[in-house]
Amino acid sequence: MAITDIKAYTHLTTEDVDNIAAELDAIRAEVEESRGERDARYIRRSIQLQRALAVGGRAALFASSSRIARVAGTAMLASAKIIENMELGHNITHGQWDWMNDPEIHSTEWEWDTTCPSAHWKHSHNFVHHKYTNVVGLDSDVGYNIMRVTRDQPWQPWMLGNPVYNLLLGTLFEWGVAVHHVDVGKVRAGEKTWAEARRDLRTVGTKVGKQVGKDYIVFPALAGKNWKHTLKANVVANLIRNYWSYAVIFCGHFPDGAEKFTVEEFENETQGEWYLRQMLGSANFNAGPIMAFMSGNLCYQIEHHLFPDLPSNRYAEISVRVKALCEKYDLPYTTGPLARQYWQSFWTILKLALPDRVLRATPDDAPETHSERMFGDDVRPVESSSGTRRGLRTALRQAGGRAA
């Protein structure tokens, strides 16, 4: 099932793990030391671009009812919403720009353009997910309490609806994020009271009222005779933003190679093992500068999980050093084309709708679920006769041919 001993799984010694931690700490220190005007200029220009697209989109929808104006306005509005959620809201609320001491661009002040209150997001995502990344039973992002994404989640008949839940989540992504903090799973388990859940829902309701009022009442009303076109454009722009955000998040967390971990592993881990869990529990996808920007630089999900509060525009340069570190210790660096990463995520969701008895791979050696038990007793760090390290990447390659 999930990984219980991360050193055994990665074929690393305690010294290796400590050395990896030291190298990653050095990367953090160097980036923190070098933050400055070019980073501040990047985030300010990103905000200016996002606001220009939003204003331009609204103006195009207000000024004309022609098909070209509607398409252009909707496209600009969708782009503005994507940039605001991915590059601005997500990253600013992580505290990536707090070092600037600019009250407008600060994690304590930014309220993003989505139905989820920032305060809820900062707890359920920044704290819970990033602390307990992929720890089954602690990280509610493992399936979001509605889908089965690992064989560590015992199969139940309702999981046959996995593909349907997946489609609904993509379509209604901002609404799913909005209620995520409520954590119905904890309520069902008795770990959270209904009174606490109702209090959270009231906070969500207030934010939903503002978003619905803005997108579906105020702006359509301001458009006058073009109100129908503006209303439709807002619906379409929000759907585009939902599907894109959903795809980026799923490609960073559920492709083959994004590993899961047990509570036992988490309870005993060192700082170096925490770093390893972030590296092995996340996945990247290949992207050029434009796609990277539109994804909030979450095409570098590995780097984001290692350094969630460092400026997102630095992830590309950090990735070069992280890949070199993986090469040095023979660790996998999980990445690939966007379409492939999404397909692997979708195939896992589709496949795990079925009970384990009809699946071919073992619970310790499936594309979406590995553990150190897949290697038997062969989990020791070994140097080959050529003097190069034989670690996890080599071990996985030698164990190739795993069934679905």
LOLOKOL-70826 format. One record per residue (C-alpha): y, x, z. Coordinates in steps of 0.05 Angstrom, whole numbers, plus 5000, padded with zeros to 4 digits. Layout:
BEGIN
YXZ
...
//
This chain:
BEGIN
500050005000
507050265014
508450995032
507151165105
507951925103
513252145054
511852885063
504552785046
506352334987
511252834958
506753444972
512453775011
512554165076
517454055133
521154675110
521654405039
524553745064
529554105109
531654545050
532653935006
536953615060
541154245065
542354264990
544253534987
548853625047
552154195009
553253744948
556553214993
561053735026
563354024959
564953344930
568653124992
572653774992
574553704918
576752964919
583852914896
588752664844
583952604786
579552144828
585551734851
587951684780
581151444757
580750854806
588050654795
587150654720
580650254728
584549724768
590049714715
584949624659
581349064696
587748684710
590248774638
583648484612
584147894661
591347744642
589947834568
583847384571
587646834607
593546894559
588946834498
585646214527
592345894546
596046044482
591245804428
585445354416
582945744356
575745984356
577846714351
582546654411
577146304452
571946844437
576847414450
579347084514
572346964540
570147684523
576247974559
575247524619
567747694624
569448444619
574648374673
569748024719
564348554707
569149134720
571948794783
565048674812
561449314791
566449884788
571649604836
568949114887
562149424897
564750134902
571250014939
567649614994
562850205001
568850605025
568751064965
576351084962
578051025036
579951755037
586151584995
588951175054
591650675004
591549975038
590549634970
584350044953
580850045019
574049785041
577249385099
582049015053
578748894986
576248184973
572548164908
572247644853
565647314869
562946774915
560147264967
565047435023
566348185026
564848205100
557847915089
556548395031
558448995072
553248815124
547448575081
548349105027
552149705053
548749715121
541949365116
539949535045
542550255045
539750415113
532950095103
532250215029
525549935004
522549915074
517949305069
519648835126
526549125139
530049125072
530848405049
532848654979
525348764968
524348114931
530547784962
525947325002
524446934938
520147394895
514047844902
515548544877
510348954914
503148864934
505248985005
507648265003
501247855013
500347364955
501646624969
501146044920
508645934916
509246634885
506446344820
513746154808
515946884807
518446854734
522246204746
525546484809
527347104770
530746694714
534546274765
536846884803
539547204740
543146574720
545946434789
546647154811
553347094846
550846484884
544546854904
548747434930
553146944967
547446655009
543647315015
547047495081
544746825110
537647125106
533346505106
527246955117
529847155186
531446425202
524246215184
521546795226
525746595286
529647245284
536146875269
538346205297
540345605255
547045625290
548246325264
546046115195
550745525195
556545975216
555046435158
554545855110
561445605132
564346285115
560846265047
563345555036
570545785046
569846344995
566145884946
571745374951
576845914932
572746164873
571045474847
578145244855
580845854818
575945864760
574445134749
580644754773
587045174776
586445584712
583845004669
589644574695
594645124678
591945144607
594444444594
591544164530
586844754525
583644604593
576744464564
576545134528
578945494591
573745144634
568145324585
570646044580
570446114656
563345854658
561046324602
564746924631
561546814699
554646744667
555547394627
557747744691
551847464729
546647674678
549548374671
550148494746
543048234756
540348694701
543849314729
541349174800
534249034778
533949664734
536050074794
530949794843
524649514811
522349954752
515850344759
517150944803
521950594851
517450664912
516550234974
515750475046
512850245111
516450135177
512350705206
515151185155
522250965171
521551005246
519451735244
523852005188
528752575192
535252625153
531553005098
526252465094
531751935090
534552315030
527552324999
526751575010
533251444974
531151894916
524251584909
526350864923
531550824868
531750884792
536951054740
537850834668
540751224610
547951054594
553951344558
560951344588
562650624570
556050324595
556550754658
563450484672
561349764659
555449854706
559950114762
556450784750
550250464779
546450744720
546351324771
542950894824
539351504854
545851874865
549151244892
543551154944
544151884964
551751854970
553951124972
560951294997
562651844947
567151654888
563051334832
566451744778
563052364808
555952104801
554952384731
556453094753
552353004818
546452764776
545953444742
544953774809
540153244835
535853314772
535754064782
533453954854
527853504831
525754024781
525754564834
521154164881
517053834826
519453144844
520152564795
527152354773
526051634752
530351444692
529751174622
532950694571
535950064599
531149614560
525049994586
527349994658
528649244655
522049104621
518249474675
521949074728
520448414692
513148594681
512348734756
515348054773
510947704721
504648074742
505547984817
506047234810
498447284808
493747444866
491348154874
484147974857
485947864784
489748524778
486349164758
489949724795
488949864869
494349704921
495550454930
495650644857
499250124815
505350254771
509849884819
506450074885
504250774905
502351104970
499851774993
492851474997
492451494921
491352254926
485852244978
485952905015
489653264959
496653194988
498253915007
503854314973
500454794925
503155364883
499755454817
497256134792
503656194751
507856164814
510855484799
510554914848
505254374841
508453764874
508953014866
510953004793
505053424773
500353034818
502652374788
501752644718
494752874734
493052194763
495551854699
492351264665
493450774722
491950054704
496749474713
//
